[in-house]
Amino acid sequence: MKFIESYFQLKKLNTSIKKEIIAGLTTFITMAYIIVVNPKILEAAGMPFGASMVATILSASFGTLLMGFYAKRPFAIAPYMGENAFIAYTVVVVMGYSWQTALGAIFISGVIFTILTLLKIRSWLADAIPETLKVGFTVGIGLFLSFVGMNETGIIKIGTPSAPVHIGNLNQPAIWLAILGFLLIGWLIIKKINGAILIGILTITIISFITNLAPLPEKIVDLPPDISPIFLQLDIKGALTWGMLSVVLTIFVMAFLDTIGTLIALGYKANLLDRKGNLPEIEKPMLCDALSTTFSALIGTTTTGAYIESATGIAAGAKSGLTAVVVAILFLFTLFFAPFLTAVPPFAYGPALIIVGLLMISPITNLKFDDLAESIPVFFVITLMSFTYNIGIGMTAGFVTYPLFKILTGKIKQIKPGMWVLFVISALFYIFYPY
């Protein structure tokens, strides 16, 4: 125990092993859906579900364990939502490339990430992002999480062209359970109960089993499926073609910007940023996600990176890499306990995402609303993250509009050189993005 406390500097961070374990459990439960959702999406690309599930678990465990022991940050890593859909539905189904070639493109992106990180170019770019946009990322991701939570629980749902989003059917008992979960977690947080989010999720899960609103898992323990159909099946040569250039570029930009925005937002929420608003030694967590992406392509799954659901663990008290280690170990357990752990229904963990979204929007008070050259780009970041259901779209909008408004207001000298690089990368993203 003393070694653990010393290695992760728990006393210095004013935390404890118990708090970090609870935070790890909380983070894991809110993101455990990826174990099923990622392979379900990749099935559309022709990848076998069982093998994809194992690859998902292994990639999450590898990256998160690296994050915990090397970067010592309370951030979990797993295959990105959005990137997986891009690969399955756009690259494979629409563009007609094989999933093996798509994995080759992901591997190439991972290698580029690793090189840029070791050269500290990625951290240089992150340091160039102004404080205003960093606040916008945090607030925007908070609203995005709340939107995801409301959608997952059914409190809101997709409507018609005249009313794209509207309230769900409140006659459904599952929605009332979600609302109960929201109220319960909120009340427990107000009362400063340790593990409030985890308690809320588990309580609603148990009630859903008792009331038959969610099915009990058929099995508790089972052997993991065979991963060989996708293991080391990537086609790097096929990805090194002119036709795949736009795919490689899109994968690179999406993951590159998602990671920067997510790390900064999580660091902001966890009070890990320094006086200049930068995440100290940001190249360490960046290297973790770069190596994880490379590893993921090798074992047969899509781009991985820091998961915004880590914010639930941070809200539960996570401050050290021990939280990430706990999450990684729990992911490994799911190789054998997946049927049980994936039985948590969306209306049980959805309320946690809504609450965490609320907790993440507090930095909005730091924005300079009287300076429109600062606030307009942030407005684009916050609104587009939620309304497009895509964090990357919001971030790139900020990287494009911020320099433009500085030029229009005669404040071009306030823009750091790295910001111009992000401007170009973001502009290329919109040019090559397969709409």
Summary of the structure (lengths in Angstrom):
residues: 435
radius of gyration: 20.8
end to end distance: 51.9
largest distance: 64.6
contacts: 1670
relative contact order: 0.21
helix: 69%
strand: 4%
